């Protein structure tokens, strides 16, 4: 399980590249949903579900639908700057 305090530095461990089926290194802390065609609504649901399961958290639907990129995911997990 990824610890929240380590998520920001190690978000790649969460394997967003794998979840989005893009080459390693494609997803960075600045990546947004608009940057990748692969980051569609289904991918969004899968990413949120994986975050919740691996971190033992619950992300409210109202907040999950507002995610526009990696920075938002980090914020929702309590790992913002």
Helices and strands as residue ranges (DSSP letters): H 4-7, G 11-14, H 16-19, H 41-55, H 61-64, H 70-76
